[in-house]
């Protein structure tokens, strides 16, 4: 008898094969059959007629490093059909950690990833020092998803070099040898790879760039050799120039990444987005990554599925009104949420904000902001045209853009949001994003689950990939459903050496989504204060996931947490 049969669904199995009507059988946490099993006995049956059946999503770019030590749910990623996450990205993490470095590591994560330091301080129990001990601590926990992690350069450098490492002083041969030893130890114990950051956009709460930002090639290659000697692990990074702060650096970064990957015979994956100062630079980087294959390199630019930017509201980290003196004075009063919204609804407060007269330089900047800031809406729109910008709406309604913004952010009891796509939106659409995704060397990632708590909620990206790219897009070409499913299940799993998941095939882990595809929809992001110490974060859910199944166990049914925690620590590739 089967543990579970999912009957009569439209199976998109993650291999790229065409959708087909089939049953999926599960026993002992594994897929045991895909075909016709009508009438066979099962402990439980799901009628999937008219529903989509896919693998669980494998999200390779998250920052739940601290949250995974106290939170079993790991939302919002788990709300969006994700059944496997990878943490430890961008050179920041919490192991190895000397006892006197805990606060500093928290400040590093807080500054780089916008995770409230108070929440990390209260939520984390530091029952480790070494990276293997960190893995042991995670291994004692259970979640809705499987969790894999990487060892981060920032933590390693500070552990080995102390203040010299934290302040980005040059490493000695002895330092490099010790860092290599620690990374080799971590990967041997189960880390999925090593990560670093080289962009000056990544800074700790004290303003210092991440340790390793200016690391010399000797250090990068010395550490990378640990992966080569083991024949395991991936090298992940945010390269110089990632955010457009340096337009010359990307070509230089690809050069050393190509040589490193070929030397250690391991894959290298790195963040890549479209930047306004050079909107076609990403093509050069991706084509260079493809050409590097001929040199024996294995480079995978990691690209997002939509624009990369900010959300502006009254409870977010950034607000369009932050530079208006009357607004700053109001926020300085420390009103609670209801009190702030009540005050904003008074004519006197509204007048004081809308009547603001900026200087000429600020006025020019605000005009540009009004052109590139959009009303997010409900349901949220992540490929808005100029008619949805504050300027476009104002022109159509005969209003001032600041008044449009005022109304939009006061909507939904003050939870209304504006959308500011800073990256991947140079052309005012997602054509470049589509081209990035379809490049033969592209990896789908950068959803940043658990991070940027007060500015974005891109952890909803897996759902967006389905709804927007395969069904809803109106401003350009769509993408095939089978291709999108494969892109964020099979392909991401294989990049990280996870050969036991990502497809609906016999023997694979029974990580499965049953989806009402026609009704699948993102909900509006909301700011909530549910982190330890009352820390705030933006959460975004979805409707349409009928069931999400992890290792044969249903974790979410119609968006409701079942309380099951089948997720475990992933130790190494398989």
C-alpha positions as CSV (number, residue, x, y, z in Angstrom):
1,X,0.0,0.0,0.0
2,X,1.2,3.5,-0.9
3,X,1.6,6.1,1.8
4,X,0.1,8.7,-0.6
5,X,-1.4,8.9,-4.1
6,X,-1.8,12.2,-5.8
7,X,-4.4,11.3,-8.4
8,X,-5.1,12.8,-11.8
9,X,-3.1,16.0,-11.6
10,X,-1.4,17.8,-14.4
11,X,2.2,16.7,-13.7
12,X,5.0,19.1,-14.6
13,X,7.9,16.9,-13.4
14,X,10.8,19.3,-13.3
15,X,12.7,17.6,-16.1
16,X,11.4,20.0,-18.8
17,X,9.2,17.3,-20.2
18,X,5.7,18.3,-21.4
19,X,2.9,18.5,-18.9
20,X,0.9,15.3,-18.7
21,X,-2.0,13.9,-16.7
22,X,-0.7,11.3,-14.2
23,X,-0.8,10.0,-10.7
24,X,2.2,10.3,-8.3
25,X,2.7,7.7,-5.6
26,X,4.7,8.2,-2.4
27,X,6.1,5.9,0.3
28,X,8.7,6.4,3.0
29,X,9.2,10.0,1.9
30,X,10.2,9.1,-1.6
31,X,8.4,9.1,-5.0
32,X,7.7,5.5,-5.9
33,X,5.8,6.0,-9.2
34,X,4.5,8.5,-11.8
35,X,1.8,7.0,-14.1
36,X,-1.6,5.4,-13.7
37,X,-2.2,3.9,-10.3
38,X,-6.0,4.2,-10.3
39,X,-7.6,1.9,-7.7
40,X,-4.4,1.0,-5.9
41,X,-4.6,1.3,-2.1
42,X,-3.1,4.2,-0.2
43,X,-3.2,5.5,3.3
44,X,-4.2,8.9,1.8
45,X,-5.3,10.1,-1.6
46,X,-5.3,13.6,-3.0
47,X,-7.7,14.3,-5.8
48,X,-5.6,16.6,-8.0
49,X,-8.0,16.8,-11.0
50,X,-7.6,20.2,-12.5
51,X,-4.6,21.0,-10.4
52,X,-0.9,21.4,-11.2
53,X,1.6,19.0,-9.6
54,X,5.2,20.1,-9.5
55,X,8.4,19.4,-7.5
56,X,9.0,21.6,-4.4
57,X,11.0,24.7,-5.2
58,X,14.8,24.8,-4.4
59,X,15.7,28.3,-3.3
60,X,19.5,28.7,-3.4
61,X,19.8,32.3,-2.1
62,X,18.5,32.9,1.3
63,X,19.7,34.5,4.6
64,X,17.9,32.4,7.3
65,X,21.3,31.7,9.0
66,X,20.1,33.1,12.3
67,X,16.4,32.6,11.9
68,X,16.9,28.9,11.3
69,X,18.2,28.5,14.9
70,X,14.8,29.6,16.4
71,X,12.1,29.4,13.7
72,X,10.6,26.2,12.5
73,X,8.5,27.6,9.8
74,X,11.0,29.8,7.8
75,X,8.3,31.9,6.3
76,X,7.8,33.5,3.9
77,X,9.8,31.2,1.7
78,X,7.9,28.1,2.9
79,X,4.6,29.8,2.0
80,X,5.6,29.9,-1.6
81,X,6.1,26.2,-2.3
82,X,9.8,26.2,-1.3
83,X,10.9,22.9,0.2
84,X,14.7,23.4,0.2
85,X,16.6,26.5,1.1
86,X,20.3,27.4,1.0
87,X,21.7,29.9,3.5
88,X,25.2,31.4,4.1
89,X,25.2,33.6,1.0
90,X,27.1,36.8,0.2
91,X,30.0,36.2,2.7
92,X,27.9,36.7,5.9
93,X,27.1,34.0,8.4
94,X,27.4,33.0,12.0
95,X,30.1,30.4,12.1
96,X,32.8,30.0,13.0
97,X,32.2,32.4,15.9
98,X,34.5,33.3,18.8
99,X,32.4,34.1,21.9
100,X,33.5,37.7,21.9
101,X,32.5,38.1,18.2
102,X,28.8,37.4,18.5
103,X,27.6,41.0,18.6
104,X,30.0,41.9,15.7
105,X,28.7,39.1,13.5
106,X,25.1,40.2,14.3
107,X,26.0,43.8,13.3
108,X,27.6,42.4,10.0
109,X,24.4,40.6,9.1
110,X,22.2,43.5,10.2
111,X,24.1,45.9,8.0
112,X,24.4,43.8,4.9
113,X,21.0,42.0,5.0
114,X,18.7,44.5,6.9
115,X,17.8,41.9,9.5
116,X,17.0,43.5,12.9
117,X,20.0,43.0,15.2
118,X,17.7,43.0,18.2
119,X,15.8,40.1,16.8
120,X,19.0,38.2,16.1
121,X,20.4,39.0,19.6
122,X,17.2,37.7,21.3
123,X,16.4,34.8,19.0
124,X,19.8,33.1,18.6
125,X,21.3,30.7,21.2
126,X,25.0,30.4,20.4
127,X,25.7,26.8,21.2
128,X,28.5,26.5,18.7
129,X,31.9,28.0,17.9
130,X,33.2,26.0,15.0
131,X,31.3,25.5,11.7
132,X,30.8,21.8,12.3
133,X,29.4,22.7,15.7
134,X,27.0,25.1,14.0
135,X,25.9,22.3,11.7
136,X,25.4,20.1,14.7
137,X,23.2,22.8,16.3
138,X,21.1,23.0,13.1
139,X,20.9,19.2,12.9
140,X,19.1,19.2,16.2
141,X,16.2,21.3,14.7
142,X,13.4,20.5,12.4
143,X,11.6,22.8,9.9
144,X,9.0,22.9,7.2
145,X,11.8,22.8,4.7
146,X,15.2,21.2,4.3
147,X,18.1,23.6,5.1
148,X,21.5,23.6,3.5
149,X,24.2,26.2,4.3
150,X,27.6,27.6,3.3
151,X,30.5,28.8,5.2
152,X,30.9,32.6,4.9
153,X,34.1,34.5,4.3
154,X,33.3,37.3,6.7
155,X,33.0,35.0,9.6
156,X,36.1,32.9,8.6
157,X,38.3,36.0,8.1
158,X,37.3,37.5,11.5
159,X,37.7,34.2,13.3
160,X,41.3,33.7,11.9
161,X,42.5,37.3,11.7
162,X,40.5,39.1,14.4
163,X,40.4,42.9,13.9
164,X,42.8,42.7,11.0
165,X,40.3,40.5,9.2
166,X,37.3,42.5,10.3
167,X,38.9,45.7,8.9
168,X,40.0,44.1,5.6
169,X,43.7,44.2,6.2
170,X,45.8,42.0,3.9
171,X,46.1,38.3,4.9
172,X,49.4,36.5,5.4
173,X,50.2,33.1,4.0
174,X,49.6,31.7,7.4
175,X,46.2,33.4,7.6
176,X,45.2,31.9,4.2
177,X,46.3,28.5,5.2
178,X,44.2,28.6,8.3
179,X,41.2,29.9,6.5
180,X,41.6,27.2,3.9
181,X,41.7,24.6,6.7
182,X,38.5,25.9,8.3
183,X,36.6,25.9,5.0
184,X,37.8,22.4,4.2
185,X,36.7,21.3,7.6
186,X,33.3,22.9,7.1
187,X,32.7,21.4,3.6
188,X,33.8,18.0,4.8
189,X,31.3,18.3,7.7
190,X,28.4,19.2,5.3
191,X,28.6,22.8,4.2
192,X,27.4,23.1,0.6
193,X,30.1,25.6,-0.3
194,X,31.9,28.9,0.5
195,X,30.6,32.4,0.0
196,X,32.2,35.8,-0.2
197,X,31.2,39.4,-0.9
198,X,33.3,41.9,-2.9
199,X,30.8,44.7,-3.4
200,X,31.1,47.9,-1.4
201,X,27.3,48.1,-1.3
202,X,27.5,45.4,1.4
203,X,28.4,47.0,4.7
204,X,28.2,46.1,8.4
205,X,26.1,48.2,10.7
206,X,29.3,50.2,11.6
207,X,29.8,51.1,8.0
208,X,32.7,48.7,7.3
209,X,32.5,46.6,4.2
210,X,32.3,42.9,4.6
211,X,35.6,41.1,5.5
212,X,37.0,39.8,2.3
213,X,35.7,42.6,0.1
214,X,39.3,43.5,-0.9
215,X,40.8,40.1,-0.6
216,X,43.7,39.4,-2.9
217,X,43.7,36.6,-5.5
218,X,46.0,34.6,-3.3
219,X,43.4,34.6,-0.6
220,X,40.5,33.7,-2.8
221,X,42.4,31.0,-4.7
222,X,43.9,29.7,-1.4
223,X,40.5,29.2,0.1
224,X,39.0,28.0,-3.1
225,X,41.6,25.2,-3.2
226,X,39.9,23.6,-0.2
227,X,36.8,22.9,-2.5
228,X,39.1,21.6,-5.2
229,X,40.9,19.2,-2.9
230,X,37.6,17.8,-1.6
231,X,36.0,17.8,-5.1
232,X,32.9,19.2,-3.4
233,X,31.2,22.5,-2.7
234,X,30.3,25.6,-4.7
235,X,32.0,29.0,-4.6
236,X,29.3,31.8,-4.2
237,X,29.8,35.5,-4.2
238,X,28.5,39.0,-4.7
239,X,31.2,40.4,-7.1
240,X,32.6,43.9,-7.3
241,X,30.3,46.2,-9.3
242,X,27.2,44.1,-8.5
243,X,25.1,47.2,-7.7
244,X,26.5,49.3,-10.5
245,X,29.0,51.1,-8.2
246,X,31.9,50.1,-10.5
247,X,31.4,49.5,-14.2
248,X,35.0,48.3,-14.9
249,X,35.1,45.7,-12.2
250,X,32.7,43.1,-13.6
251,X,35.0,42.1,-16.4
252,X,37.9,41.7,-14.0
253,X,35.8,39.7,-11.6
254,X,34.8,37.3,-14.4
255,X,38.4,36.8,-15.3
256,X,39.5,35.6,-11.9
257,X,36.3,33.6,-11.4
258,X,37.0,31.8,-14.7
259,X,40.6,31.0,-13.7
260,X,39.5,29.9,-10.2
261,X,36.7,27.6,-11.4
262,X,39.0,26.0,-13.9
263,X,41.8,25.5,-11.4
264,X,39.6,23.9,-8.6
265,X,37.2,22.3,-11.0
266,X,34.2,23.5,-9.0
267,X,31.2,25.7,-10.0
268,X,31.2,29.4,-9.2
269,X,27.9,31.3,-8.9
270,X,27.6,35.0,-8.6
271,X,25.0,37.7,-8.4
272,X,24.2,39.5,-11.6
273,X,21.6,42.2,-12.2
274,X,20.9,45.0,-14.7
275,X,22.2,48.4,-13.6
276,X,21.0,51.7,-14.9
277,X,24.5,53.3,-15.5
278,X,25.3,50.4,-17.9
279,X,22.1,48.6,-18.8
280,X,23.7,46.2,-21.3
281,X,26.7,45.3,-19.1
282,X,25.0,42.1,-17.9
283,X,25.1,40.7,-21.4
284,X,28.8,41.0,-21.6
285,X,29.2,39.2,-18.2
286,X,26.9,36.4,-19.2
287,X,28.5,35.9,-22.5
288,X,31.9,35.9,-20.9
289,X,30.6,33.2,-18.5
290,X,29.5,31.1,-21.4
291,X,32.8,31.5,-23.2
292,X,34.6,30.5,-20.0
293,X,33.2,27.0,-20.4
294,X,35.8,26.5,-23.2
295,X,38.5,27.1,-20.7
296,X,37.2,24.4,-18.3
297,X,35.3,26.9,-16.1
298,X,31.8,26.4,-14.7
299,X,30.4,29.9,-14.0
300,X,26.8,30.5,-13.2
301,X,25.5,34.1,-13.0
302,X,22.7,34.1,-10.5
303,X,19.8,36.4,-11.6
304,X,16.5,37.4,-10.1
305,X,13.1,36.7,-11.7
306,X,11.9,40.3,-11.4
307,X,13.0,43.9,-10.6
308,X,15.2,44.3,-7.6
309,X,14.4,47.3,-5.4
310,X,12.6,48.8,-2.5
311,X,9.1,49.0,-1.0
312,X,8.1,52.3,0.4
313,X,5.5,52.6,3.2
314,X,4.9,54.1,6.6
315,X,6.3,51.0,8.4
316,X,9.1,50.1,6.0
317,X,12.8,51.0,6.4
318,X,12.6,53.3,3.5
319,X,9.8,55.8,2.8
320,X,9.5,58.2,-0.1
321,X,8.5,60.9,2.5
322,X,11.6,60.4,4.7
323,X,13.2,63.7,3.6
324,X,10.1,65.8,4.3
325,X,10.7,67.6,7.6
326,X,7.0,67.4,8.7
327,X,7.0,63.7,8.1
328,X,10.3,63.1,10.0
329,X,8.9,65.2,12.9
330,X,5.8,63.0,13.0
331,X,7.7,59.7,12.9
332,X,10.0,61.1,15.7
333,X,7.0,61.2,18.0
334,X,7.2,57.4,18.3
335,X,3.5,56.9,17.7
336,X,2.3,53.3,17.5
337,X,0.9,52.0,14.2
338,X,-2.7,53.1,14.8
339,X,-1.6,56.5,16.1
340,X,0.6,57.2,13.1
341,X,-2.1,56.3,10.7
342,X,-4.7,58.4,12.6
343,X,-2.3,61.4,12.5
344,X,-1.7,61.0,8.8
345,X,-5.4,61.1,8.2
346,X,-5.8,64.5,9.7
347,X,-6.0,67.5,7.3
348,X,-3.4,69.4,9.2
349,X,-0.7,66.7,9.0
350,X,-1.5,66.0,5.3
351,X,-1.2,69.7,4.5
352,X,2.1,70.0,6.3
353,X,3.5,67.1,4.2
354,X,2.0,67.9,0.8
355,X,2.9,71.6,1.0
356,X,6.6,70.9,1.4
357,X,8.7,73.0,-0.9
358,X,12.1,71.4,-1.5
359,X,15.2,73.2,-2.8
360,X,16.0,72.9,-6.5
361,X,18.3,69.9,-6.2
362,X,15.9,68.0,-4.0
363,X,13.0,68.9,-6.3
364,X,14.8,67.5,-9.3
365,X,15.5,64.3,-7.4
366,X,11.9,64.0,-6.3
367,X,10.7,64.5,-9.8
368,X,12.9,61.6,-10.9
369,X,11.6,59.5,-8.0
370,X,8.0,60.2,-9.0
371,X,8.7,58.9,-12.5
372,X,10.3,55.7,-11.2
373,X,8.1,54.9,-8.2
374,X,5.0,52.9,-8.8
375,X,1.8,52.1,-6.8
376,X,2.3,48.4,-6.0
377,X,-1.5,47.6,-5.9
378,X,-3.5,44.6,-4.9
379,X,-2.8,42.2,-6.4
380,X,0.8,43.5,-6.6
381,X,2.1,44.5,-10.0
382,X,5.9,43.9,-10.5
383,X,6.1,44.9,-14.2
384,X,4.3,48.3,-14.1
385,X,4.2,50.7,-17.0
386,X,4.6,54.4,-16.8
387,X,0.9,54.9,-16.3
388,X,1.3,53.2,-12.9
389,X,4.0,55.5,-11.8
390,X,3.2,58.3,-9.3
391,X,3.7,60.8,-12.1
392,X,1.5,58.9,-14.6
393,X,-1.3,58.4,-12.1
394,X,-1.1,62.1,-11.1
395,X,-1.3,63.3,-14.7
396,X,-4.3,61.1,-15.4
397,X,-6.1,62.2,-12.2
398,X,-5.2,65.8,-12.3
399,X,-3.4,65.5,-8.9
400,X,0.1,66.1,-7.6
401,X,2.4,63.0,-7.4
402,X,2.9,63.6,-3.7
403,X,-0.8,63.4,-3.2
404,X,-1.0,60.1,-5.1
405,X,1.8,58.7,-2.9
406,X,0.0,59.9,0.2
407,X,-3.2,58.1,-0.7
408,X,-1.4,55.0,-1.8
409,X,0.6,54.6,1.4
410,X,-2.5,55.3,3.5
411,X,-4.5,52.5,1.8
412,X,-5.2,49.2,3.6
413,X,-5.1,50.9,7.0
414,X,-1.7,52.5,6.4
415,X,-0.2,49.3,5.0
416,X,-0.2,50.5,1.4
417,X,3.1,50.2,-0.5
418,X,5.0,51.9,-3.3
419,X,7.4,49.9,-5.5
420,X,10.8,51.3,-6.5
421,X,12.6,48.9,-8.8
422,X,16.3,50.0,-8.6
423,X,17.9,47.2,-10.6
424,X,16.7,45.0,-13.5
425,X,14.3,47.7,-14.6
426,X,16.4,50.1,-16.7
427,X,14.0,49.8,-19.6
428,X,10.9,50.2,-17.6
429,X,9.9,46.5,-18.2
430,X,11.2,43.0,-17.6
431,X,12.5,42.2,-21.1
432,X,16.1,42.1,-19.9
433,X,15.1,39.9,-17.0
434,X,13.5,37.5,-19.4
435,X,16.6,37.5,-21.5
436,X,18.8,36.9,-18.4
437,X,16.7,34.0,-17.2
438,X,16.9,32.3,-20.6
439,X,20.6,32.6,-21.0
440,X,22.3,29.1,-21.0
441,X,24.5,30.0,-18.0
442,X,21.8,31.6,-15.8
443,X,20.8,30.3,-12.4
444,X,17.6,31.5,-10.9
445,X,18.2,33.0,-7.4
446,X,18.6,36.2,-5.4
447,X,15.2,35.9,-3.7
448,X,17.0,36.8,-0.4
449,X,14.5,35.0,1.9
450,X,14.9,36.1,5.5
451,X,16.8,39.3,4.5
452,X,16.1,42.9,3.8
453,X,13.3,42.6,6.3
454,X,12.2,46.3,6.1
455,X,12.7,46.9,2.4
456,X,11.6,44.0,0.2
457,X,9.9,40.6,0.2
458,X,11.5,38.9,-2.8
459,X,11.1,35.5,-1.1
460,X,7.8,35.4,-2.9
461,X,9.7,35.2,-6.2
462,X,9.0,31.4,-6.8
463,X,5.3,32.1,-6.9
464,X,5.9,35.2,-9.1
465,X,7.9,33.0,-11.5
466,X,4.8,30.9,-12.1
467,X,2.1,33.5,-12.2
468,X,3.9,36.3,-14.1
469,X,6.2,34.5,-16.5
470,X,3.9,31.6,-17.5
471,X,0.4,33.1,-17.2
472,X,-0.1,36.8,-16.5
473,X,2.5,38.8,-18.4
474,X,1.0,41.3,-20.8
475,X,4.0,43.6,-21.6
476,X,6.1,41.0,-23.5
477,X,6.7,37.4,-24.2
478,X,5.9,34.8,-21.5
479,X,7.9,31.6,-20.7
480,X,6.8,28.0,-20.9
481,X,5.4,26.5,-17.7
482,X,7.6,23.4,-17.9
483,X,10.7,25.5,-18.4
484,X,10.0,27.7,-15.3
485,X,9.3,24.7,-13.1
486,X,12.6,23.1,-14.1
487,X,14.4,26.4,-13.6
488,X,13.6,26.6,-10.0
489,X,13.6,23.0,-9.0
490,X,15.8,20.7,-11.0
491,X,18.3,23.3,-12.1
492,X,18.8,25.0,-8.8
493,X,19.1,21.6,-7.0
494,X,21.7,20.3,-9.5
495,X,23.8,23.5,-9.2
496,X,24.2,22.8,-5.5
497,X,24.8,19.1,-6.0
498,X,21.4,18.1,-4.7
499,X,20.7,15.2,-7.0
500,X,18.0,13.7,-4.7
501,X,15.3,16.3,-5.3
502,X,14.0,18.8,-7.8
503,X,12.1,16.4,-10.1
504,X,9.1,14.1,-9.8
505,X,10.8,10.9,-10.7
506,X,11.0,7.5,-8.9
507,X,13.5,7.6,-6.1
508,X,13.5,11.3,-5.6
509,X,12.5,12.9,-2.3
510,X,8.7,13.4,-2.2
511,X,9.0,17.2,-2.2
512,X,5.8,18.2,-4.1
513,X,3.5,21.2,-4.7
514,X,-0.2,20.7,-5.6
515,X,-1.3,24.0,-7.1
516,X,-4.5,25.5,-8.2
517,X,-2.7,27.2,-11.1
518,X,-5.6,29.3,-12.3
519,X,-6.2,30.7,-8.9
520,X,-2.5,31.1,-7.9
521,X,-1.9,34.7,-6.8
522,X,0.5,36.7,-4.7
523,X,-1.1,38.6,-1.8
524,X,-0.1,42.1,-0.9
525,X,3.1,42.4,1.3
526,X,2.4,43.4,4.9
527,X,4.7,44.8,7.6
528,X,4.4,42.7,10.8
529,X,6.3,42.8,14.1
530,X,6.6,39.1,14.7
531,X,10.4,38.6,15.0
532,X,12.0,38.2,18.4
533,X,12.2,41.5,20.4
534,X,9.3,42.8,18.3
535,X,11.4,43.1,15.2
536,X,9.6,44.0,12.0
537,X,9.7,42.4,8.7
538,X,7.7,42.4,5.4
539,X,5.8,39.2,4.7
540,X,4.0,38.3,1.6
541,X,1.8,35.2,1.1
542,X,0.0,33.5,-1.7
543,X,-3.2,31.8,-2.4
544,X,-3.5,28.7,-4.7
545,X,-1.0,26.3,-3.0
546,X,-3.4,23.5,-2.3
547,X,-0.7,21.4,-0.6
548,X,3.0,21.7,-0.1
549,X,4.6,18.3,0.7
550,X,8.1,17.8,2.1
551,X,9.5,14.3,2.1
552,X,6.0,12.9,1.8
553,X,4.5,15.0,4.7
554,X,2.1,17.9,4.1
555,X,3.5,21.0,5.7
556,X,0.9,23.5,4.3
557,X,-2.7,22.9,3.2
558,X,-4.5,25.7,1.5
559,X,-2.0,28.1,3.0
560,X,-2.4,26.8,6.6
561,X,0.6,25.5,8.5
562,X,-0.2,21.8,9.4
563,X,2.4,21.8,12.2
564,X,4.4,19.1,10.5
565,X,8.2,19.6,10.6
566,X,9.8,17.0,8.3
567,X,12.6,19.3,7.1
568,X,16.1,18.5,8.2
569,X,19.7,19.8,7.7
570,X,21.3,18.9,4.4
571,X,24.9,17.7,5.0
572,X,26.8,17.9,1.7
573,X,25.9,17.1,-1.9
574,X,24.2,13.9,-2.8
